[in-house]
C-alpha cells in the first residue's frame, strides 16, 4: 500500500529519533568501555612494573611476599600471582592453573580459567617472564561488564523512549506540514473553481520552503488574476472600440456602393482604407502586447544602452524635424551592456517618441516644441525617458492613460487605439522594471526604468 506524504514524513521523524538515540547511546557505551579498559591497562602496567622492580632487586621470595600482600582488603577483582612454567599458581590471587598461553603479553583481555567464576568473566591482564616463572597482574572486568549491562538497559529504554518521542514528533510534524499543505491546496482548488482572489497566508518573516512556495504561488495567482482581468477588459474594450470603426466602415461602404460619381466613390474608398487601417492597428497592437507578455528570457541579449539610444535618435531626428519640433538627445550616464530584449525595448521607446511627436506640441506654441530623448541614472537602475513640452497628463488621469484602450479626452480627436502606453508598460515589466509618467513643468516625462 502506498503511504501518503504525511505518513512518510511521520515515519521519517520516528526513524530519525530512533537512529539519533541509538547513535548517542552507542557512542556513550563505546566511550565508557574504552575508557575503562584504558584505565585498567594503565593500572596493571604500573602494578607489573612495580613488582618487576622488586624481583630484579630482591629476587623471587620477596616478590612472592609482595604478591601475597598486593591485594587490598575487599578488592576481589585484582589478579596478581607468580606462576610456574606450566601456568600453575605458586603465590598470589589467580586460578590454580591459568588457561591462557604463557608468553610475554603487554595487555590483553581474556578468560584466565575454565572453572568457577574465572570462566564467566573477562580479565584484563599483563604477563611478564621472571626467570623460569611468570608474573601475572590483572583485574577482572566485572565492574565494566556491570556498567555495560546498565548502558545496554539504558539503550533499550532509549529505544522505547525514542519510539514514543518519534511518534509524537511525527504527529506534530505531519500536523504542521499537513496544515501548510492544506492551505496551499485550498487556494489552488479555489483557483481551479474560478476564484483567483484568494492567497496563501504566509508566516511573518518566514523564509522556509513553504513560505517560498506560498510566495511563488501568490505571485503566479496575482499574474493570472491580472491577465484574466486584462483579458476581460480587452474583450470588452475590443467589442466597444471596434463597434465605431466597423459601423463607419459599413456606412462608408454603403455610401461608396450607392455613389454615382466616380470621384466621390474613390474618396469614400479612401476613407474605407483609413478605417480599415485603424482596425488593423488595434488588432496588431493587441497581438504585440500578448507576445510581449509571453517572451522568454532566452531572447534577451547583451545590449549597449547608449548605442541603442543613439540608433533610435538617428532614426527619429529627421521625423521630428519634419513635424516642426526640435529633437534633442541627452546621455547622462554610460552604463555597461545589459541583458535586454532589443526589439521590444526599441519598440517601446519609439512608441514614446511617437506619442511625444503627436501630443507634445505646446498649446498656442508656448514654450517651443522640444522633444528630448534622455538616458539618465535612477536609484533603481537606469531610466530611458522621453520629455516633451506639451499639455502633459494630469496626475489623476495617468492611471487611465496606462490602461489598455484607455484614451483621454485630449487624445480622442487623433487616430489610435489606446494601446501604446500598455505595450510600453508590458515591456518594462518584462525587464523587471516599470513604466511611469511624471511632470515636466510644462509637459510630460514618460520614463521606462530598467534595473541593472
C-alpha positions as CSV (number, residue, x, y, z in Angstrom):
1,X,0.0,0.0,0.0
2,X,1.4,3.4,-1.0
3,X,1.8,5.6,2.0
4,X,0.8,9.3,1.9
5,X,3.4,12.1,2.1
6,X,2.4,12.9,5.7
7,X,2.7,9.3,6.8
8,X,6.2,9.0,5.2
9,X,7.2,12.2,7.0
10,X,6.0,10.8,10.3
11,X,7.9,7.5,9.7
12,X,11.0,9.6,8.8
13,X,10.7,11.6,12.0
14,X,10.4,8.3,14.0
15,X,13.4,6.8,12.3
16,X,15.5,9.9,12.8
17,X,14.7,10.0,16.5
18,X,15.4,6.3,16.9
19,X,18.7,6.4,15.0
20,X,19.9,9.5,16.8
21,X,19.2,7.9,20.2
22,X,20.9,4.6,19.1
23,X,24.0,6.5,17.9
24,X,24.1,8.6,21.1
25,X,23.8,5.6,23.5
26,X,26.2,3.5,21.3
27,X,28.7,6.3,21.5
28,X,28.4,6.5,25.3
29,X,28.7,2.7,25.6
30,X,31.8,2.6,23.4
31,X,33.5,5.6,25.1
32,X,32.8,4.2,28.6
33,X,34.1,0.8,27.7
34,X,37.2,2.1,26.0
35,X,37.9,4.5,28.9
36,X,37.6,1.7,31.5
37,X,39.8,-0.6,29.5
38,X,42.4,2.1,29.2
39,X,42.3,2.8,32.9
40,X,42.8,-0.9,33.6
41,X,45.7,-1.1,31.2
42,X,47.4,1.9,33.0
43,X,46.8,0.4,36.4
44,X,48.1,-3.0,35.5
45,X,51.2,-1.6,33.8
46,X,52.1,0.3,36.9
47,X,51.4,-2.7,39.1
48,X,53.5,-5.0,36.9
49,X,56.4,-2.6,36.7
50,X,56.5,-2.2,40.5
51,X,56.5,-5.9,41.1
52,X,59.2,-6.5,38.4
53,X,61.4,-3.9,40.2
54,X,61.1,-6.0,43.4
55,X,62.0,-9.2,41.6
56,X,65.0,-7.6,39.9
57,X,66.4,-6.1,43.1
58,X,65.5,-8.8,45.7
59,X,64.6,-12.0,43.9
60,X,61.7,-14.4,43.8
61,X,61.0,-14.8,47.5
62,X,60.4,-11.1,48.3
63,X,58.4,-10.9,45.1
64,X,56.1,-13.8,46.3
65,X,55.6,-12.0,49.6
66,X,54.8,-8.7,47.8
67,X,52.3,-10.5,45.6
68,X,50.6,-12.0,48.6
69,X,50.2,-8.5,50.1
70,X,49.3,-6.7,46.9
71,X,45.5,-7.2,47.0
72,X,43.9,-4.6,49.4
73,X,41.1,-5.9,51.7
74,X,37.8,-6.2,49.9
75,X,39.3,-5.8,46.4
76,X,38.3,-9.2,44.9
77,X,38.8,-8.1,41.3
78,X,42.6,-7.7,41.5
79,X,44.5,-10.6,40.0
80,X,48.2,-10.8,40.9
81,X,50.2,-14.1,41.0
82,X,53.5,-15.8,40.4
83,X,53.1,-18.8,38.0
84,X,55.5,-21.7,37.2
85,X,56.5,-22.8,33.8
86,X,53.3,-24.9,33.5
87,X,50.9,-22.0,34.4
88,X,50.2,-23.2,38.0
89,X,49.8,-20.6,40.7
90,X,52.8,-20.5,43.1
91,X,51.7,-17.4,45.0
92,X,49.0,-14.7,44.9
93,X,45.5,-14.5,43.6
94,X,44.7,-16.3,40.3
95,X,43.2,-19.6,39.1
96,X,45.1,-22.6,40.3
97,X,46.1,-23.1,36.7
98,X,45.7,-20.4,34.0
99,X,44.3,-21.4,30.6
100,X,45.9,-18.6,28.6
101,X,49.1,-19.1,26.6
102,X,52.3,-18.4,28.6
103,X,54.1,-15.8,26.5
104,X,55.0,-12.1,27.1
105,X,51.8,-10.2,26.9
106,X,51.8,-6.3,27.3
107,X,48.0,-6.2,27.8
108,X,45.1,-8.5,26.8
109,X,41.5,-9.2,27.7
110,X,40.7,-12.9,28.0
111,X,39.3,-15.6,30.3
112,X,42.0,-16.8,32.7
113,X,40.5,-20.1,33.8
114,X,38.0,-22.7,32.8
115,X,36.4,-23.3,36.2
116,X,34.3,-21.3,38.6
117,X,33.9,-17.6,38.2
118,X,37.1,-17.5,36.1
119,X,35.3,-18.8,33.0
120,X,32.4,-16.3,33.5
121,X,34.2,-13.0,33.4
122,X,36.9,-11.4,31.2
123,X,40.1,-10.2,32.8
124,X,42.5,-7.6,31.5
125,X,46.0,-8.9,32.3
126,X,49.7,-8.5,31.7
127,X,52.0,-11.5,31.6
128,X,55.8,-11.0,32.2
129,X,58.6,-13.6,32.4
130,X,60.6,-13.7,35.7
131,X,63.4,-16.2,35.1
132,X,61.8,-19.7,34.7
133,X,58.5,-18.4,36.1
134,X,55.8,-15.8,35.1
135,X,54.4,-12.7,36.8
136,X,50.7,-12.2,36.2
137,X,48.9,-8.9,37.0
138,X,45.4,-8.1,36.0
139,X,41.9,-7.1,37.0
140,X,38.6,-8.9,36.3
141,X,36.2,-6.7,34.3
142,X,33.1,-7.3,36.5
143,X,32.6,-3.6,37.1
144,X,33.0,-2.8,33.4
145,X,30.6,-5.6,32.5
146,X,28.1,-4.3,35.0
147,X,28.4,-0.8,33.5
148,X,27.9,-2.2,30.1
149,X,24.8,-4.0,31.1
150,X,23.5,-0.8,32.7
151,X,24.2,1.1,29.5
152,X,22.5,-1.7,27.5
153,X,19.5,-1.3,29.7
154,X,19.6,2.4,29.1
155,X,19.9,1.6,25.4
156,X,16.7,-0.4,25.5
157,X,14.9,2.3,27.4
158,X,16.2,4.9,25.0
159,X,14.9,2.9,22.1
160,X,11.5,2.8,23.7
161,X,11.5,6.5,24.5
162,X,12.8,7.4,21.0
163,X,9.9,5.4,19.5
164,X,7.5,7.3,21.7
165,X,9.1,10.7,21.1
166,X,9.4,9.9,17.4
167,X,5.7,9.1,17.1
168,X,4.9,12.3,19.0
169,X,7.3,14.4,16.8
170,X,6.0,12.7,13.7
171,X,2.4,13.5,14.6
172,X,3.3,17.2,15.3
173,X,5.3,17.4,12.2
174,X,2.7,15.8,10.0
175,X,0.0,18.1,11.5
176,X,2.2,21.2,10.8
177,X,3.1,20.0,7.2
178,X,-0.5,18.9,6.5
179,X,-1.9,22.3,7.8
180,X,0.5,24.2,5.5
181,X,-0.2,22.0,2.5
182,X,-3.9,22.1,3.1
183,X,-3.8,25.9,3.0
184,X,-1.9,25.8,-0.4
185,X,-4.3,23.1,-1.7
186,X,-7.3,25.1,-0.7
187,X,-6.1,28.2,-2.6
188,X,-5.3,26.0,-5.7
189,X,-8.7,24.4,-5.5
190,X,-10.4,27.8,-5.2
191,X,-8.4,29.0,-8.3
192,X,-9.5,25.9,-10.2
193,X,-13.1,26.8,-9.4
194,X,-12.6,30.3,-10.7
195,X,-11.8,32.3,-7.5
196,X,-8.4,33.9,-8.2
197,X,-8.7,36.4,-5.3
198,X,-7.6,34.0,-2.6
199,X,-3.9,33.9,-1.5
200,X,-1.9,31.6,0.7
201,X,-1.3,33.0,4.2
202,X,2.4,33.5,4.9
203,X,4.3,33.5,8.2
204,X,5.6,36.9,9.0
205,X,9.4,36.9,8.4
206,X,9.3,33.2,7.4
207,X,11.8,32.0,4.8
208,X,11.3,28.2,4.7
209,X,10.3,26.2,1.7
210,X,6.6,26.6,2.4
211,X,7.0,30.3,2.5
212,X,8.9,30.4,-0.7
213,X,6.3,28.1,-2.3
214,X,3.5,30.3,-1.0
215,X,5.2,33.5,-2.3
216,X,5.7,31.9,-5.8
217,X,2.1,30.7,-5.8
218,X,0.7,34.1,-4.7
219,X,2.8,35.8,-7.4
220,X,1.6,33.4,-10.0
221,X,-2.1,33.8,-8.9
222,X,-1.6,37.6,-9.0
223,X,-0.3,37.5,-12.5
224,X,-3.1,35.1,-13.6
225,X,-5.7,37.3,-12.0
226,X,-4.2,40.4,-13.7
227,X,-4.1,38.6,-17.0
228,X,-7.7,37.4,-16.7
229,X,-8.8,40.9,-15.7
230,X,-7.0,42.3,-18.6
231,X,-8.4,39.6,-20.9
232,X,-11.9,40.6,-19.9
233,X,-11.0,44.2,-20.3
234,X,-9.5,43.6,-23.7
235,X,-12.6,41.6,-24.8
236,X,-15.0,44.3,-23.6
237,X,-12.8,47.1,-24.9
238,X,-12.3,45.5,-28.3
239,X,-16.0,45.0,-28.6
240,X,-16.7,48.6,-27.7
241,X,-13.9,50.2,-29.6
242,X,-14.3,48.2,-32.7
243,X,-18.0,48.9,-32.9
244,X,-17.5,52.5,-34.0
245,X,-14.9,51.9,-36.8
246,X,-16.9,48.9,-38.0
247,X,-20.1,51.0,-38.1
248,X,-18.2,53.7,-40.0
249,X,-16.9,51.0,-42.4
250,X,-20.4,49.8,-43.1
251,X,-21.7,53.3,-43.6
252,X,-18.9,54.3,-45.9
253,X,-19.2,51.1,-47.8
254,X,-22.9,51.7,-48.4
255,X,-22.2,55.2,-49.5
256,X,-19.5,54.1,-51.8
257,X,-21.8,51.5,-53.4
258,X,-24.6,54.0,-53.8
259,X,-22.3,56.8,-55.0
260,X,-22.8,57.5,-58.7
261,X,-19.9,59.9,-59.1
262,X,-16.6,58.1,-59.6
263,X,-14.6,60.7,-57.8
264,X,-16.9,60.7,-54.8
265,X,-16.7,56.8,-54.8
266,X,-12.8,57.0,-54.8
267,X,-12.9,59.4,-51.9
268,X,-15.2,57.1,-50.0
269,X,-13.0,54.1,-50.7
270,X,-10.0,56.1,-49.4
271,X,-11.9,56.6,-46.2
272,X,-12.6,52.9,-46.1
273,X,-8.8,52.3,-46.2
274,X,-8.3,54.7,-43.3
275,X,-10.9,52.9,-41.1
276,X,-9.5,49.5,-42.1
277,X,-6.0,50.6,-41.1
278,X,-7.3,51.7,-37.7
279,X,-8.9,48.4,-37.0
280,X,-5.8,46.5,-38.2
281,X,-3.6,48.7,-35.9
282,X,-5.8,47.9,-32.9
283,X,-5.6,44.2,-33.6
284,X,-1.9,44.2,-34.3
285,X,-1.2,46.1,-31.1
286,X,-3.2,43.6,-29.0
287,X,-1.2,40.8,-30.6
288,X,2.1,42.6,-29.9
289,X,1.2,43.1,-26.2
290,X,0.2,39.4,-25.9
291,X,3.5,38.3,-27.5
292,X,5.5,40.7,-25.3
293,X,4.0,39.2,-22.1
294,X,5.0,35.7,-23.2
295,X,8.5,36.4,-24.3
296,X,11.1,34.1,-22.8
297,X,14.3,35.5,-21.1
298,X,16.2,33.4,-23.6
299,X,15.5,36.1,-26.2
300,X,17.5,38.6,-24.1
301,X,20.9,39.6,-25.4
302,X,23.7,41.9,-24.2
303,X,22.8,45.4,-25.5
304,X,24.7,48.7,-25.0
305,X,22.0,51.2,-23.9
306,X,23.9,54.2,-25.2
307,X,24.3,52.7,-28.6
308,X,20.6,51.8,-28.7
309,X,19.5,55.3,-27.7
310,X,21.8,56.9,-30.4
311,X,20.5,54.5,-33.0
312,X,16.9,55.4,-32.2
313,X,17.8,59.1,-32.1
314,X,19.4,58.9,-35.6
315,X,16.1,57.4,-36.9
316,X,13.7,59.9,-35.3
317,X,15.7,63.1,-35.7
318,X,14.5,63.7,-39.3
319,X,10.9,62.7,-38.4
320,X,10.8,65.4,-35.6
321,X,12.3,68.0,-37.9
322,X,9.6,67.3,-40.5
323,X,7.0,67.7,-37.7
324,X,8.5,71.1,-36.8
325,X,9.8,70.0,-33.5
326,X,13.3,70.3,-32.1
327,X,14.7,66.8,-31.2
328,X,17.4,66.6,-28.5
329,X,19.4,63.6,-27.2
330,X,20.8,63.6,-23.7
331,X,23.2,60.9,-22.5
332,X,23.6,61.5,-18.7
333,X,25.0,58.0,-18.0
334,X,27.1,55.4,-19.8
335,X,26.1,52.1,-18.2
336,X,27.8,48.8,-19.3
337,X,26.0,46.4,-21.6
338,X,22.8,45.0,-20.1
339,X,20.7,41.9,-20.9
340,X,17.7,43.3,-22.8
341,X,15.2,42.4,-25.4
342,X,16.5,44.8,-28.1
343,X,13.5,44.7,-30.4
344,X,10.8,45.1,-27.8
345,X,12.7,47.9,-25.9
346,X,13.3,49.7,-29.2
347,X,9.6,49.5,-30.0
348,X,8.6,50.8,-26.5
349,X,11.0,53.8,-26.9
350,X,9.8,54.6,-30.4
351,X,6.2,54.5,-29.1
352,X,7.1,57.1,-26.5
353,X,8.7,59.3,-29.2
354,X,5.6,58.9,-31.5
355,X,3.3,59.9,-28.6
356,X,5.5,62.9,-27.9
357,X,5.5,64.0,-31.5
358,X,1.7,63.7,-31.6
359,X,0.7,65.1,-28.3
360,X,3.9,67.0,-27.2
361,X,3.2,70.2,-29.1
362,X,2.6,73.2,-26.8
363,X,-0.7,74.9,-26.8
364,X,-0.6,78.1,-28.9
365,X,3.2,77.4,-29.4
366,X,4.0,78.4,-25.9
367,X,7.4,77.2,-24.7
368,X,8.7,75.9,-28.1
369,X,8.2,72.4,-29.5
370,X,11.1,70.4,-28.0
371,X,11.2,66.6,-27.6
372,X,14.1,65.2,-25.6
373,X,15.3,61.5,-25.6
374,X,17.3,61.0,-22.4
375,X,19.3,58.2,-20.9
376,X,19.6,59.1,-17.2
377,X,20.6,57.4,-13.9
378,X,17.9,56.3,-11.5
379,X,18.0,55.0,-7.9
380,X,16.6,51.7,-9.2
381,X,18.9,51.4,-12.2
382,X,18.8,53.4,-15.4
383,X,15.9,55.4,-17.0
384,X,15.1,55.8,-20.7
385,X,12.8,58.7,-20.9
386,X,11.1,61.0,-23.4
387,X,10.4,64.6,-22.4
388,X,8.1,67.0,-24.2
389,X,6.7,70.5,-23.7
390,X,3.1,69.7,-24.5
391,X,0.0,69.9,-22.3
392,X,1.0,66.8,-20.3
393,X,-1.3,64.5,-18.4
394,X,-2.8,65.4,-15.1
395,X,-1.7,63.0,-12.2
396,X,-5.4,61.9,-11.8
397,X,-5.5,60.8,-15.4
398,X,-2.2,58.9,-15.6
399,X,-3.6,55.6,-14.4
400,X,-6.3,55.8,-17.2
401,X,-3.6,56.6,-19.8
402,X,-1.7,53.3,-18.8
403,X,-4.9,51.2,-19.0
404,X,-5.4,49.1,-22.1
405,X,-7.7,51.0,-24.5
406,X,-7.6,53.9,-22.1
407,X,-7.8,57.2,-24.1
408,X,-8.0,60.6,-22.5
409,X,-10.3,63.3,-23.9
410,X,-7.4,65.2,-25.3
411,X,-6.4,62.2,-27.5
412,X,-9.8,61.2,-28.8
413,X,-9.5,63.6,-31.7
414,X,-6.4,61.7,-33.0
415,X,-6.4,58.2,-34.5
416,X,-5.3,55.5,-32.2
417,X,-6.4,52.5,-30.1
418,X,-5.2,53.5,-26.7
419,X,-2.8,50.5,-26.5
420,X,0.6,52.2,-27.0
421,X,1.1,53.0,-23.3
422,X,0.0,49.5,-22.3
423,X,2.6,48.0,-24.6
424,X,5.3,50.1,-23.1
425,X,4.2,49.1,-19.6
426,X,4.3,45.4,-20.6
427,X,7.9,45.7,-22.0
428,X,9.0,47.5,-18.8
429,X,7.6,44.7,-16.6
430,X,9.2,42.1,-18.9
431,X,12.6,43.6,-17.9
432,X,11.6,43.6,-14.2
433,X,11.3,47.3,-14.4
434,X,8.4,49.7,-14.5
435,X,6.9,52.5,-16.6
436,X,5.9,55.8,-15.1
437,X,4.6,59.2,-16.1
438,X,5.9,62.4,-14.5
439,X,5.5,66.1,-14.8
440,X,8.0,68.1,-17.0
441,X,6.7,71.5,-15.9
442,X,5.3,72.1,-18.5
443,X,4.9,68.9,-20.5
444,X,5.2,65.2,-19.8
445,X,8.1,62.8,-18.9
446,X,7.4,59.2,-19.9
447,X,10.1,57.1,-18.2
448,X,11.0,53.4,-18.6
449,X,13.1,52.3,-15.6
450,X,15.3,49.3,-16.1
451,X,17.1,47.6,-13.1
452,X,20.8,47.0,-13.5
